[in-house]
Each structure stands twice: as C-alpha cells, then as structure tokens.
Amino acid sequence: MSTTATFYHAGCPVCVAAEQGLAESLDPAKFKVDIVHLGQEKSRVEEAERAGVKSVPAMVIGGQVYHINHGADLAALKA
C-alpha cells in the first residue's frame, strides 16, 4: 500500500527545483505523489490551507506539512 504525498507549488524557480529534487525522488512503490500547481489549480488553495500549508513549495505526507525553502506565501496565491 502506498501513502499519498501531496506536493504544493506555484511554479516559481524554487518550487520547480524542489519538485525535481524531492517530489520526483520519492519511491513510487511507497508513495503516490500528487503534484499540485496552485497557480493553475486555484480551486485547491483552500485544500492546501486546511492541510496547514503556509508557503510553497510544501509537501504534505500523512497529515504532516513539510515546508521546503520559501517560494511564495499561500496568502499571495489566494489573490
């Protein structure tokens, strides 16, 4: 059984680097990776907020939020 790892980002260079370095390196036998570009999927900003995401890039695994570097505040993506 695999665990879902949701990677939220905004498409900025910091986010793209994190996606390539982290999200793509997770073992697909252990993790189902859901990559969410919040700039393109604005309907999922509230979902990220409910999960505890404060800035992107961030990954949520098993209800735990892991903030990676700092590309953009989530509040800026709501505008």
N, C-alpha and C positions, 0 to 999 in steps of 0.2 A: 504494500500500500504506500502511496506517495502523499506527501504533505504539500499543500499549496503554498507557494511563496509568491506574494504579490509585490511587484516592483513598480513603484510610482515614480514618474519623472515628468519633466516639462520640455524635454528636447534640447536643453541647453548643453554646451560642451561638457560641463561637469557631469550632467546626467548621462549623456551618451557614453562617456568614459566609464562611469560606474556600471552601466548596463553591460558593456563589453567586458569589463574586468570582473564583475561579481555575478550578475544575474545569469550570464551565459556560462559561468564556470560551475554552477550547481549541478550535481549528479542527477540526470533525468530519471534514474531509477528510484531516487529518493524524493525528488521534488518536481511538482508540476508548477512551472513558472508562468505567471500571468503578468505580462508587461503592459502597463497602463500609461499611455502618454496623456497626461491631464490637460495639455494644451489642445489636444484633438478630441478628448473624451471628457468634456466639461461636466457631463452628467455624473461622472464618478468622483468629482471633487468632494462631495459630501460623504461618500463612502470612505474616502481616504481620511477625512477629518474624523469620522466616527471611529476609525481604527486607531486614531491617535497620532497620525502624521501631522507634523508641524511645518516641515520643509521637505523639499525634494532635492536630490534623489533620496528615496527611502524604501526599505523593504519591510514587509510585514510577513512574519512566519509564526504560525501558531498563536496569533494574537499579540505577539511581541513586535514592537516597532524598532527598526534599526535605521537611524538617520545616518546617511553617508555624505560626508563633506557638506557643502551648502550651496545649492544652485539657486533656489528661489523659495520664498516663504509661501506656504499654502494659501494664505490670505490674498496674495497677489494674483493667484490663479482663479480666484473667485470673481474678480472684477471683469 
